[in-house]
Amino acid sequence: VVLPGTVQNCLVDRAGASSTMASPPSSPLQFVPFTSAPDVGFWKELGRRKLDEFGLDEAPVPVWGHYEVTSHGRSAGVVAIGGNAFAGGHAVATAAGPGSYPVQGTVLNLNTLEAFKSLDKNKLMEAEAAHLRAAVATQDGRGLARVLVLTFADLKTHEYYYWFAFPALAPARPFVATPAVPLEAALAPLSVGALGDALAAAEARLAGVRGGDSGGDGGGSAPASRDLAFFVARASARGLVVGESGGVADERGAFEVSSLEQWSAWCADAAQGVRGAPLLCMRDPTLDPAHPGWPLRNLLMWVRAQEGTPQYVHVVCWREAPGSRSASAPASAPGAAMAPRSISLRVRVLPDPESGEATTSLPQAVGWERNARGKLGARMVTLRAQLDPHALAESSVDLNLRLMRWRLLPELDTERLAATRCLLVGAGTLGCNVARALLAWGVRTITFVDGGSVSHSNPVRQSLFTFADVAGDGRKAKAPAAAAAVSAIFPGAKATGHELHIPMPGHAVTPAEEAAVRAAAQRLDALVEAHDAIFLLTDTRESRWLPALLCAAKGRLAITAALGFDSYVVMRHGRGPAVGAAPHVEAGGAGDAAGATAAGEVAAAADADNASRLGCYFCNDVVAPTDSTRDRTLDQQCTVTRPGLSMVASSLAVEMLVTVLHHADGLGAPPDSLGGDASTPLGLLPHQVRGFLPSFRTELLRGQAFGCCVACSARAVGAYHERGFDFLLRAFNEPGYLEEFSGLKDLQDRAQAALEAWDGDEEDEDDAGDML
């Protein structure tokens, strides 16, 4: 039962409150501005997106922040913007939790500091004013809270220049209002709790209705929230609530709370005398007892534009945190957490008719934030101190590569480069330089294989070693020392070193050594299996044979770099053979015609396969590799070359790998010819590059696979698959075995026979001439 009473518009005539609220507004209304609080996560995400997504694009990007109404008040008036700012308003609202209210806005990230400084800030704010003018014309008031972030990211120094603005429409003349009073002084004490209860019930009801609404993330409207940042309230009765027994239950006035859409309808009800005038309410993130928070500025502009709005509006700045005891209990109640902090004021939103003030002119926007010196200007934050040194190195080493993708090479696949596992067989002059170039291309996994130790002559030519590697107790093993140097250069690299002597043809294995050699061969086999690209960078020809054979057998990309005194060759090996070894048929033996036919068919298939694939390092040889260091003087044993040659060859080897990785056919990519069309985004992909320093000449060559190759032919690969180490052991111990097995010996014999026949023909011609 509701009985008429003296309560009007939810306001009561209490000492100290009646005269304040009833007197006409006369003081210009001032607002507590927002303060920006971007965290480290926001700057890191901005930097990442600048590198990976934005590039040189300076178009505005949607962003979301949030402000809080909390019981502790430590974040009063702060708009926080974090690493999820680009994820959308719904994500921000969900992550922030109860008492947080999303703020939609834009990030404008400029490419240079000069552009950041010279940008027309007034033009930016005019664009924001257009957004706000559209928001105040809506019934629901979505988009009234906005943020604008102007930034310049110096990604080399990890310094970020920024200037925040919280755009707000400014009327031609300031709003005027009565002095703010505590809400409990304007309402009956228990009515503060009633309003809090009604607000919680309304939010629960709206959360159910909006449960599936994503809030239009990335669009122009604010997300659906479980909490109402702006709302309207009115008394559900113009009197005291009486219990069913007929007695007065309490002094509490029951409230009805809804979203802003109900404002005009409730104003019409008040004008007809059906209900009291509604209260215009906002969640106020500030705690100033005399002034409302910044969000009220745009809310007042919105209510001015709504149909049916009276000249004077009662405003409630609701500062009670969701679920706080102060929202539902008076300060004197046992166990109350704290006294209510909300304030109320009466605002003149429409000018007096006789003033001549127009409300239809387009309002302009204000809201640039002041810096730490209290002046309108930008700020700067550096992340160097906040970032872990390893994380800082991780984000910095790829900077050059990511910048390539902005303009010069958008197709650059940095992820594939980083994932490519590289095995460097040889950690000498070539191996050190290849490793440095691989790091520069963003390769993360680098494994060294070498059986030698660092000598005093190495550090000046081999860029990963220093004098400390040869001083002290003894010379360090090259492979582990090279891996340690790579890790020291870039801790994010996965660098390992294996001290391993590579078994070689022509280097006989004694029975006592056989177990160790077998283990070394198996270890090298496993390393080749575990990597994607293998660089053959050793000093001798025979030390390249087993790695080349393993690459052909396992379908791994092999790249060879070899040096002469003043020349070099860099080449990529073709894919392995597609067919096995052709069966051997004795000439004139017991093999029948069918067996000979089958052998011929296999041989023909092998020939066709050889013609379709590129050759390896050994395909141009007509002799098998053997011990090349025996009976050699020191200058013949060492790799004596012009010092700059290794850097040229190493760089070309790495560039060839990167180009192969960007070819659609990868390992099987056909070679490009000089003057032809490039087949990759990086340019031509050759088979071989041969350079000659005396003439500063470079040639691009191509060679097809050789059917008698001792490393990549179908016979060699088939024998390794079938007999494994037994095949290798014969190659190590038996001179001439590889030539005999591969067919090179037969080829040599036939060539010798043809030469002798040619010489015989010439002698016959000479004899005939003498007779004449």
C-alpha positions in Angstrom: 0.0 0.0 0.0 1.4 3.4 -1.0 0.2 6.5 0.9 0.8 10.1 -0.3 3.5 11.9 1.5 5.9 14.8 1.3 8.7 13.2 -0.6 9.1 14.9 -4.0 11.5 13.8 -6.7 13.3 11.6 -4.1 14.6 14.7 -2.4 13.7 15.6 1.2 13.7 18.8 3.1 16.4 18.1 5.7 18.5 20.7 7.5 21.3 21.9 5.3 20.0 20.1 2.2 16.7 21.7 1.4 18.0 25.2 0.8 21.0 24.0 -1.2 19.0 21.7 -3.5 16.0 24.1 -3.9 18.1 27.2 -4.7 18.6 27.9 -8.4 22.0 26.7 -9.8 24.4 29.6 -10.1 28.0 28.4 -10.1 29.8 27.2 -13.3 30.1 23.5 -13.1 33.7 22.1 -13.0 34.8 18.6 -13.6 37.7 16.4 -12.4 39.6 15.3 -15.5 40.6 11.8 -16.3 44.2 10.7 -15.9 45.8 8.2 -18.3 47.4 5.0 -17.1 48.9 3.0 -20.0 50.7 -0.1 -18.7 53.8 -1.9 -20.1 51.6 -4.5 -21.8 49.9 -1.8 -23.9 53.3 -0.4 -25.2 54.6 -3.9 -25.9 51.5 -4.8 -27.8 51.6 -1.5 -29.7 55.2 -2.2 -30.7 54.4 -5.7 -31.8 51.4 -4.6 -33.9 53.5 -1.7 -35.4 56.1 -4.2 -36.6 53.8 -7.1 -37.6 50.6 -5.4 -38.7 50.6 -1.7 -39.0 53.9 -1.2 -40.7 53.8 2.3 -42.3 50.0 2.5 -42.1 49.0 5.6 -40.0 45.3 4.9 -40.1 43.4 5.2 -36.8 43.1 1.9 -34.9 40.2 1.1 -32.5 41.3 0.8 -28.9 39.6 0.3 -25.5 40.5 1.3 -22.0 38.5 1.3 -18.8 37.9 3.3 -15.6 37.0 1.9 -12.2 34.7 2.7 -9.3 36.2 0.9 -6.4 35.9 0.8 -2.7 39.7 1.5 -2.2 39.7 4.6 -4.4 43.3 4.2 -5.5 42.4 4.3 -9.2 40.1 7.3 -8.8 39.7 9.1 -12.1 42.2 6.9 -13.9 41.6 5.4 -17.4 43.7 2.3 -17.6 44.8 0.9 -21.0 46.6 -2.4 -21.1 47.8 -5.1 -23.4 44.3 -6.2 -24.3 43.3 -2.8 -25.5 43.2 -3.9 -29.1 41.1 -7.0 -28.3 37.8 -5.1 -28.2 35.5 -3.6 -25.6 33.9 -6.9 -24.5 37.3 -8.4 -23.8 38.3 -5.4 -21.8 35.1 -5.3 -19.8 35.3 -9.0 -19.1 38.9 -8.9 -18.0 38.6 -5.8 -15.8 35.8 -7.3 -13.6 33.0 -5.6 -11.6 33.2 -1.9 -11.1 35.0 -1.3 -14.4 33.6 0.6 -17.3 35.0 0.4 -20.8 36.1 3.5 -22.7 36.1 3.3 -26.5 38.7 5.3 -28.5 41.4 5.4 -31.2 45.1 5.0 -31.4 46.8 7.1 -34.0 50.4 5.8 -34.3 52.7 8.0 -36.5 55.8 6.9 -38.3 58.2 9.8 -37.3 58.6 12.0 -34.2 58.4 15.0 -36.5 54.9 13.9 -37.7 53.9 13.3 -34.0 54.9 16.9 -33.1 53.5 18.7 -36.1 50.2 16.9 -36.4 47.2 19.2 -36.3 45.7 18.4 -32.9 42.7 20.6 -33.4 41.7 18.6 -36.5 42.0 15.4 -34.5 39.7 16.8 -31.8 37.2 17.9 -34.4 37.0 14.3 -35.6 36.4 13.2 -32.0 33.7 15.9 -31.7 31.9 14.3 -34.6 31.9 11.0 -32.9 30.5 12.5 -29.7 27.8 14.6 -31.5 26.6 11.3 -33.0 26.6 9.7 -29.6 24.5 12.4 -27.9 21.9 12.1 -30.7 21.2 8.5 -29.7 18.7 7.4 -27.1 21.0 4.9 -25.4 24.0 7.2 -25.0 26.5 4.6 -26.1 29.9 6.0 -26.9 29.8 9.0 -24.5 33.1 8.0 -22.9 36.0 8.2 -25.4 39.8 8.2 -25.4 42.2 9.3 -28.1 45.8 8.2 -28.0 48.4 9.9 -30.2 51.7 7.9 -30.3 55.1 7.5 -31.8 57.0 4.3 -31.2 60.8 4.4 -31.4 61.3 0.6 -31.7 65.0 0.8 -31.8 65.3 2.5 -28.4 62.0 1.2 -27.0 60.9 4.7 -26.3 57.2 5.7 -26.8 56.0 9.3 -27.1 52.3 9.7 -26.4 49.6 12.2 -25.7 46.2 11.2 -24.4 42.9 13.0 -24.8 39.6 12.3 -23.3 37.3 14.2 -25.7 34.3 16.0 -24.2 31.8 18.3 -25.9 31.9 21.9 -24.5 28.7 24.0 -24.5 28.8 27.5 -25.7 28.4 28.6 -22.1 29.3 26.4 -19.1 26.7 24.5 -17.3 25.8 25.9 -13.9 24.9 23.9 -10.9 24.2 24.0 -7.2 27.1 23.1 -4.9 27.5 19.3 -4.6 26.2 17.7 -1.4 26.6 14.1 -0.1 23.9 11.9 -1.5 22.8 10.8 2.0 22.2 14.5 2.8 19.8 14.8 -0.2 18.0 11.5 0.2 16.7 9.8 3.3 19.6 7.9 4.8 18.3 4.4 3.9 17.3 5.6 0.4 21.0 5.5 -0.6 20.9 1.7 0.1 17.6 1.4 -1.8 19.1 3.1 -4.8 22.0 0.7 -4.7 19.7 -2.3 -4.4 17.7 -1.1 -7.4 20.8 -0.5 -9.4 22.1 -4.0 -8.7 18.8 -5.5 -9.7 18.6 -3.5 -12.9 22.2 -4.5 -13.9 21.3 -8.2 -13.3 18.3 -7.9 -15.4 20.1 -6.2 -18.3 23.0 -8.7 -18.1 20.5 -11.4 -18.8 19.1 -9.6 -21.8 22.5 -8.7 -23.2 24.1 -12.0 -22.4 24.9 -12.9 -26.0 25.8 -9.4 -27.1 29.4 -8.9 -28.1 29.0 -5.2 -27.8 30.0 -4.4 -31.4 33.7 -4.6 -30.7 35.7 -2.6 -33.1 32.6 -0.7 -34.1 31.2 2.6 -32.9 29.2 1.5 -29.9 30.2 0.6 -26.4 30.0 -3.0 -25.4 27.3 -4.5 -23.3 28.4 -4.4 -19.7 27.2 -6.2 -16.6 27.3 -2.7 -15.0 25.6 0.5 -16.0 28.0 3.4 -16.5 25.1 5.8 -17.0 21.6 5.2 -15.8 18.4 6.9 -14.7 16.4 6.4 -11.5 13.1 7.5 -10.1 11.1 6.9 -7.0 8.7 4.0 -7.4 6.2 6.0 -5.2 5.7 9.6 -4.2 5.5 8.7 -0.6 6.5 6.3 2.2 6.3 2.6 1.8 3.8 1.0 4.2 3.7 -2.7 5.0 0.8 -5.0 4.2 -0.4 -4.8 7.8 -1.0 -1.1 7.3 2.0 0.1 9.5 5.0 2.0 8.1 7.7 -0.5 7.3 10.5 2.0 7.2 11.5 5.3 5.7 13.0 3.7 2.7 11.8 5.1 -0.7 11.7 2.3 -3.3 13.6 3.1 -6.5 13.3 2.1 -10.1 16.5 2.1 -12.2 16.9 1.7 -15.9 19.3 2.5 -18.7 19.3 5.9 -20.5 16.7 4.8 -23.1 14.0 5.5 -20.5 14.9 9.1 -19.9 12.5 10.8 -22.2 9.6 8.5 -21.3 10.2 9.1 -17.6 10.4 12.9 -18.1 7.0 12.7 -19.9 5.6 10.8 -16.9 6.9 13.5 -14.6 5.5 16.3 -16.8 2.1 14.6 -16.6 2.3 14.3 -12.8 2.2 10.5 -12.9 5.6 10.1 -11.3 8.4 12.2 -9.8 11.1 13.7 -12.0 13.9 11.2 -12.8 17.4 11.4 -11.6 20.3 11.4 -14.1 23.0 9.2 -12.7 26.5 8.2 -13.6 29.1 5.9 -12.2 31.6 8.5 -11.0 35.3 7.3 -10.8 36.4 10.3 -8.8 36.2 11.0 -5.1 36.3 14.9 -5.1 33.6 15.9 -2.7 32.8 19.2 -4.6 33.1 18.2 -8.2 31.9 15.4 -10.5 34.0 13.3 -12.7 34.8 13.9 -16.3 32.2 11.5 -17.8 29.4 13.8 -16.7 30.4 16.4 -19.3 29.2 14.3 -22.2 26.3 12.9 -20.3 25.0 16.5 -19.7 25.4 17.2 -23.5 23.4 14.0 -24.2 20.6 14.9 -21.8 20.4 18.4 -23.3 19.7 16.8 -26.7 17.0 14.4 -25.5 13.3 15.1 -26.0 11.4 16.2 -22.9 14.4 17.1 -20.8 13.5 19.8 -18.2 15.6 22.9 -17.7 16.8 21.7 -14.4 18.1 18.1 -13.8 19.0 16.4 -10.6 22.3 14.6 -11.0 23.6 11.7 -8.9 27.3 10.9 -9.1 27.2 7.3 -7.9 30.6 6.4 -6.3 29.7 3.2 -4.5 31.6 0.2 -5.7 29.5 -2.8 -6.8 28.7 -5.0 -3.9 30.1 -2.5 -1.3 28.4 -2.4 2.1 28.1 1.4 1.8 25.7 1.0 -1.1 23.2 -1.0 1.0 23.8 0.1 4.6 24.0 3.4 6.4 27.3 4.5 7.9 26.0 3.8 11.3 25.0 0.2 10.5 27.0 -2.5 12.4 29.8 -3.8 10.2 29.4 -1.1 7.6 32.6 -0.9 5.5 32.5 2.8 4.9 30.2 5.8 4.6 28.5 6.4 1.2 30.7 8.6 -1.0 28.2 9.6 -3.7 27.2 13.2 -4.3 24.2 15.0 -5.8 23.8 18.3 -7.5 21.2 20.2 -9.4 22.3 21.3 -12.9 20.7 23.7 -15.3 21.1 21.9 -18.6 18.9 24.2 -20.8 19.5 28.0 -20.8 16.9 30.5 -19.8 14.8 31.5 -22.8 15.5 35.1 -22.2 19.3 34.6 -22.3 19.3 34.1 -26.0 21.8 31.2 -25.7 21.5 28.7 -28.6 21.7 25.0 -28.0 21.6 23.9 -31.6 25.1 25.1 -32.6 27.7 22.3 -33.1 29.7 22.0 -29.9 33.4 21.6 -30.1 35.5 19.1 -28.2 38.1 19.6 -25.5 40.1 17.2 -23.4 43.8 17.0 -24.1 45.6 15.7 -21.0 48.2 17.8 -19.3 51.7 16.3 -18.8 53.7 15.9 -15.6 54.6 19.6 -15.6 51.0 20.6 -15.7 51.2 21.8 -19.3 49.4 20.7 -22.4 52.0 18.5 -24.0 53.1 15.0 -24.7 54.9 12.5 -22.5 57.5 9.8 -23.1 58.0 6.4 -21.6 61.0 4.1 -22.0 60.6 0.3 -21.6 64.3 -0.5 -21.4 64.3 -0.7 -17.6 61.1 -2.7 -17.4 61.9 -5.3 -20.0 63.9 -8.4 -19.2 67.3 -8.2 -21.0 66.7 -11.4 -22.8 63.2 -10.4 -23.8 64.6 -7.1 -25.0 67.2 -8.9 -27.1 64.5 -11.2 -28.5 62.3 -8.4 -29.6 65.3 -6.3 -31.0 67.2 -8.9 -33.1 64.4 -9.2 -35.6 63.8 -5.5 -35.9 65.6 -5.2 -39.2 63.7 -8.1 -40.6 60.3 -6.8 -39.5 61.1 -3.4 -41.0 61.8 -5.1 -44.3 58.2 -6.3 -44.3 56.8 -2.8 -44.1 57.8 -1.6 -47.6 60.7 -3.5 -49.2 59.8 -7.1 -48.7 56.3 -7.7 -47.5 56.5 -11.4 -48.4 59.4 -12.1 -46.0 58.5 -15.1 -43.9 60.3 -14.4 -40.6 58.4 -17.2 -38.9 59.8 -19.8 -41.2 63.3 -18.4 -40.9 63.1 -18.5 -37.1 61.9 -22.1 -37.2 64.6 -23.4 -39.6 67.1 -25.7 -37.9 70.6 -25.3 -39.3 73.5 -27.7 -39.0 76.9 -26.3 -39.7 79.4 -29.0 -40.5 82.7 -27.1 -39.9 83.2 -24.3 -37.3 86.1 -22.6 -38.9 86.3 -19.4 -41.0 83.3 -20.3 -43.1 81.3 -21.8 -40.1 81.7 -18.7 -38.0 80.7 -16.3 -40.7 77.7 -18.4 -41.7 76.5 -18.5 -38.1 76.7 -14.7 -37.8 74.7 -14.3 -41.0 72.1 -16.8 -39.9 71.6 -14.9 -36.6 71.1 -11.7 -38.7 68.3 -13.5 -40.6 66.5 -14.5 -37.5 67.5 -18.2 -37.4 67.2 -19.4 -33.9 68.6 -23.0 -34.0 72.3 -23.3 -35.0 74.3 -26.5 -34.4 78.0 -26.8 -34.9 79.9 -30.0 -35.8 83.7 -29.9 -35.7 86.5 -32.0 -34.4 89.2 -29.4 -34.1 90.4 -26.9 -31.4 90.9 -23.2 -31.6 94.4 -22.2 -32.4 96.2 -18.9 -32.0 95.9 -18.1 -35.7 92.1 -18.5 -35.7 90.6 -15.5 -33.8 91.6 -12.9 -36.4 89.9 -14.9 -39.2 87.2 -16.8 -37.4 84.7 -14.3 -36.1 83.3 -16.3 -33.2 86.6 -16.9 -31.4 88.8 -14.6 -29.2 92.2 -14.9 -27.6 90.5 -16.2 -24.5 89.6 -19.4 -26.4 93.3 -20.3 -26.8 94.8 -18.8 -23.6 94.8 -20.4 -20.2 94.7 -24.1 -19.5 94.3 -25.2 -23.1 92.7 -24.6 -26.4 89.0 -24.9 -26.5 87.2 -27.3 -28.8 85.8 -25.3 -31.8 82.2 -26.5 -31.9 81.3 -25.9 -28.2 83.3 -22.6 -28.2 81.4 -21.4 -31.3 78.0 -22.3 -29.8 78.9 -20.5 -26.6 79.8 -17.4 -28.6 76.5 -17.5 -30.5 74.6 -17.7 -27.2 76.7 -14.7 -25.9 75.8 -12.7 -28.9 72.1 -13.6 -28.7 70.8 -15.5 -25.6 67.6 -16.4 -27.4 69.5 -18.6 -29.9 69.4 -22.3 -29.4 73.1 -23.0 -30.1 74.8 -26.3 -29.5 78.3 -27.7 -30.4 79.3 -31.3 -31.1 82.9 -32.2 -31.0 82.9 -34.8 -33.7 85.6 -36.1 -36.1 83.8 -36.8 -39.4 84.8 -40.2 -40.9 86.2 -39.8 -44.4 87.0 -41.9 -47.5 90.7 -42.6 -47.8 91.2 -42.3 -44.0 91.5 -45.9 -43.0 89.8 -47.2 -39.9 91.7 -49.7 -37.7 89.8 -52.4 -35.8 90.5 -50.5 -32.6 88.9 -47.4 -34.0 85.9 -49.0 -35.6 83.5 -48.7 -32.7 84.3 -45.0 -32.3 84.0 -44.3 -36.0 80.7 -46.2 -36.1 79.4 -44.1 -33.2 80.5 -40.9 -35.0 78.7 -41.9 -38.2 75.5 -42.7 -36.3 75.8 -39.4 -34.4 76.2 -37.4 -37.7 73.3 -39.3 -39.2 71.0 -38.3 -36.3 72.1 -34.7 -36.5 71.3 -34.5 -40.2 67.9 -36.1 -39.5 67.2 -33.5 -36.8 67.9 -30.4 -38.9 66.3 -28.7 -42.0 69.4 -27.2 -43.7 72.9 -28.5 -43.6 75.9 -26.3 -44.5 79.0 -28.1 -45.7 81.9 -25.8 -44.6 84.8 -28.1 -43.9 88.4 -27.6 -45.3 88.8 -30.8 -47.3 86.9 -32.5 -50.1 86.7 -35.9 -48.4 85.2 -34.5 -45.2 82.2 -33.3 -47.2 81.4 -36.7 -48.6 79.5 -38.3 -45.7 77.4 -35.3 -44.9 76.5 -34.9 -48.6 75.5 -38.6 -48.8 73.4 -38.3 -45.6 71.6 -35.2 -47.0 70.8 -37.0 -50.2 69.6 -40.1 -48.3 67.4 -38.1 -46.0 66.1 -35.4 -48.3 67.7 -32.5 -46.5 68.8 -29.2 -48.1 72.5 -29.1 -48.3 74.5 -26.0 -49.2 78.3 -26.1 -49.8 80.7 -23.2 -49.6 84.3 -24.0 -50.7 87.3 -21.7 -51.0 90.3 -21.5 -53.2 93.1 -19.0 -52.8 91.2 -16.3 -54.7 88.0 -18.0 -55.9 85.0 -19.7 -54.3 82.0 -21.8 -55.1 78.7 -21.7 -53.3 76.1 -24.2 -54.4 72.9 -25.9 -53.2 72.6 -29.7 -53.6 69.6 -31.0 -55.4 67.1 -33.3 -53.9 68.0 -37.0 -53.4 67.3 -39.7 -56.0 63.8 -40.9 -56.5 64.8 -44.5 -57.4 67.1 -47.1 -55.8 70.3 -48.5 -57.1 70.0 -50.3 -60.4 70.6 -54.1 -60.1 74.0 -55.2 -61.3 73.9 -57.6 -64.3 77.1 -59.5 -65.2 77.9 -59.1 -68.9 77.5 -62.5 -70.5 76.5 -64.0 -67.2 73.6 -66.2 -66.2 71.1 -63.3 -66.0 68.3 -63.9 -68.4 66.8 -61.4 -70.9 64.0 -60.5 -68.5 66.4 -59.6 -65.8 68.4 -57.5 -68.2 65.2 -55.7 -69.4 64.3 -54.9 -65.8 67.7 -53.6 -65.1 67.5 -51.5 -68.2 64.2 -50.0 -67.1 65.5 -49.1 -63.7 68.6 -47.6 -65.3 66.4 -45.6 -67.7 64.3 -44.3 -64.8 67.5 -43.3 -62.9 68.8 -41.4 -65.9 65.5 -39.5 -66.2 65.5 -38.7 -62.5 69.1 -37.5 -62.7 68.2 -35.2 -65.6 65.4 -33.6 -63.6 67.4 -32.8 -60.4 70.4 -30.7 -59.6 73.8 -32.1 -58.9 75.6 -32.1 -55.6 79.2 -31.0 -54.8 80.6 -34.3 -56.1 78.6 -34.6 -59.3 81.2 -32.8 -61.4 84.0 -35.2 -60.3 85.2 -38.2 -62.2 87.4 -39.3 -59.3 86.3 -40.3 -55.8 87.4 -38.3 -52.7 90.5 -39.5 -50.9 93.0 -38.3 -48.3 94.0 -34.9 -49.6 96.3 -34.0 -46.7 98.8 -36.8 -47.1 102.3 -35.7 -48.1 101.3 -32.0 -48.2 103.3 -29.1 -47.0 101.8 -26.7 -44.4 100.6 -24.2 -47.0 98.8 -27.0 -48.8 97.3 -28.5 -45.6 95.8 -25.2 -44.4 93.1 -23.3 -46.2 95.2 -20.4 -47.4 92.8 -17.8 -49.0 92.5 -14.1 -49.4 90.9 -13.0 -46.0 87.8 -11.4 -47.5 86.8 -14.4 -49.5 85.3 -16.4 -46.7 82.9 -13.5 -45.8 81.7 -13.3 -49.4 81.2 -17.0 -49.7 79.5 -17.3 -46.3 77.1 -14.5 -47.0 76.1 -16.0 -50.3 75.6 -19.4 -48.8 73.2 -18.0 -46.2 71.4 -15.8 -48.8 71.0 -18.9 -50.9 69.3 -20.7 -48.0 66.9 -17.8 -47.4 66.0 -17.6 -51.0 65.3 -21.4 -51.2 63.0 -21.0 -48.2 61.0 -18.4 -50.1 60.6 -20.6 -53.2 57.4 -22.5 -53.6 59.3 -25.7 -54.5 61.9 -25.5 -51.8 64.5 -28.2 -52.1 63.3 -29.1 -55.5 63.3 -25.6 -56.9 64.8 -25.3 -60.5 67.6 -22.8 -60.9 67.1 -19.3 -62.4 69.5 -18.1 -65.0 71.2 -14.7 -65.1 69.0 -12.3 -67.0 65.9 -14.4 -66.5 62.8 -13.7 -64.3 63.2 -14.1 -60.6 61.3 -17.0 -59.1 61.3 -15.7 -55.5 60.4 -12.4 -53.8 64.1 -12.0 -53.0 65.2 -12.4 -56.6 67.0 -15.1 -58.6 67.7 -18.5 -57.1 70.8 -20.0 -58.8 72.2 -23.5 -58.5 75.9 -22.5 -58.2 77.7 -19.2 -57.7 81.3 -19.2 -58.6 83.4 -16.1 -57.9 86.9 -14.9 -58.9 88.5 -12.2 -57.0 91.3 -11.3 -59.4 88.7 -10.2 -61.9 85.9 -9.5 -59.4 83.7 -11.7 -61.6 80.8 -13.9 -60.6 79.2 -16.6 -62.6 75.9 -18.5 -62.2 76.2 -22.1 -63.3 73.9 -25.1 -63.4 74.8 -28.8 -63.3 72.4 -31.8 -63.3 72.8 -34.8 -61.1 75.4 -37.4 -62.3 74.4 -41.0 -62.4 77.9 -42.1 -61.2 78.1 -39.6 -58.4 79.7 -41.1 -55.3 77.4 -39.1 -52.9 74.0 -38.5 -54.4 73.5 -41.1 -57.1 70.8 -43.8 -56.7 73.5 -46.4 -56.3 75.3 -44.6 -53.4 72.0 -43.7 -51.6 70.6 -47.2 -52.1 73.8 -48.8 -50.8 73.7 -46.7 -47.6 70.0 -47.5 -47.0 70.6 -51.2 -47.5 74.0 -51.8 -45.9 74.5 -48.7 -43.6 77.9 -48.6 -41.8 79.2 -51.6 -43.7 79.0 -49.6 -46.9 80.7 -46.7 -45.2 83.5 -48.8 -43.7 84.4 -50.1 -47.1 84.5 -46.6 -48.5 86.8 -45.5 -45.7 89.2 -48.4 -45.9 89.3 -49.5 -49.5 90.9 -47.2 -52.0 89.1 -47.2 -55.3 85.9 -48.8 -53.8 83.7 -45.8 -54.4 84.9 -45.4 -57.9 84.3 -49.1 -58.6 80.9 -49.2 -56.9 79.5 -46.0 -58.4 80.5 -46.8 -62.0 83.2 -44.1 -62.1 85.9 -46.8 -62.7 84.0 -48.1 -65.7 83.5 -44.6 -67.0 87.2 -43.9 -66.6 88.1 -47.2 -68.4 85.8 -46.5 -71.3 87.2 -42.9 -71.5 90.7 -44.3 -71.6 89.8 -46.8 -74.2 88.2 -44.1 -76.4 91.3 -42.0 -76.0 93.6 -44.8 -77.0 91.4 -45.6 -80.0 91.6 -41.9 -81.0 95.3 -41.9 -80.7 95.4 -45.1 -82.8 93.4 -43.5 -85.5 95.7 -40.5 -85.6 98.8 -42.9 -86.0 97.1 -44.7 -88.8 96.5 -41.4 -90.6 100.1 -40.5 -90.1 101.3 -43.8 -91.6 99.0 -43.4 -94.6 100.5 -40.0 -95.2 104.0 -41.4 -95.1 103.1 -44.0 -97.7 101.8 -41.3 -100.0 
